């Protein structure tokens, strides 16, 4: 993704280009999924494909046990989809039209508290 930007900094205008590579976009998506699913980045896999000019994200993540009792896999998947769609829109300016969630494996998550 590339965008030409003219920023008004008061007395002078800055002209430049911001480029978000595919690899950077993937790292960003992995971070968003990691935070939303509360697992490690090593447990997350994200790939992108084209979906009529928008992005289709395929996410593979383990089921995290020990967090938010009462949540179903459906509600977790919905929250994960929202995190990916909104995060990539606000942080990278990319439109994600489809997010496929695939659960693979199970991880036990223990909350750590600082005393």
N, C-alpha and C positions, 0 to 999 in steps of 0.2 A: 504494500500500500504506500503510495507516495502522495504527498500533498504540498502544494506551493502555498507558502504563508507569507503575508506581509503584516508584520507586527508594528503597531504604532507605539513607540517608546517615549513619546513626548516630543523631543526635538528632532529625532531622526527615525527613519523607518528601517527596520531590519528585514532583509529579504533572505529567504532560505528555503530549504526543502526538508521535510521529515519523511523518513522511509521506515516502515515496519516490515521487516522481512518475514517470510513464511516461518522460519525457525523461531524468530522472536514471538510471533503470534502463537506458535505452538507452546513455547515456554510460558507465555502469559496464560494460556488456557489451562495448562497443567497446574499452575499456581492457583487459579480460580477454583478448579475442581478439588485440588488438595485442601484448600481452606473450607470449601463448602461441605466436602465429604468427611473432613477431619481424619485424613489418612496421610501417609508420607508421599512425597513426590514420586518415589520409586514404585509405588503401588498404582500410579495413574498412567494411563495411556490415552492420548488424544490424537486423532487424525482428522484432516479436513478434506472435503471434496466440494465441487461446485454444485449448487442447487439453484438453477435458473438465475444466476447472477449473484446469489447470496451464498453464504457458507453453510455447509452441512457438517456438523461436528459429530464424530463417533467417539464416545467416551467409554473406556473400560476401567472399572474401579471395583475394589472389593467392598463387601458389606462390612460396615464398621459396627461392631457390637459394643455395648456398654455406653452408648451415648443417647441422649434424648429418649428415655423410655416412653413407650406408647406410639412412637413414630412407626409407620408402615414403610415398606420399601417404595410404595407408590408416592407417599408424601415426600420422602427423601429424594426420589428421582425428580419430582416436580421442583423442589427447591434447588437441586443441582442444575436442572435446565435453566431456571431463572437466573442463577448465578453466572452461568456461561453466557447466556444471551445478553443480559444487562452489563456484565463486566466487559465483554468484548466490544459492545456498543459504546460504552462510556470511556473506556481506556484506549481502545484502538480505532474507534470509529468504523467498525465492521458490523455488517448486518448478518446475523445468524438466523436462518429460517428453520432449521431442523437440528435437534440435538438427540441423538440416539444414545441411551444409557444401557450399558451391558455390565451386569454385576458378575464378577469373577473372583471367587475366593471369599474368605472371611478373615477379618482382622479384629482383634480385641483392642479397644481403645480405652486407656486409663487416663483419667484427668489428673494432672499434676498441679499441686498447689504450692505456692511459694509461702513459706512461713516466716 
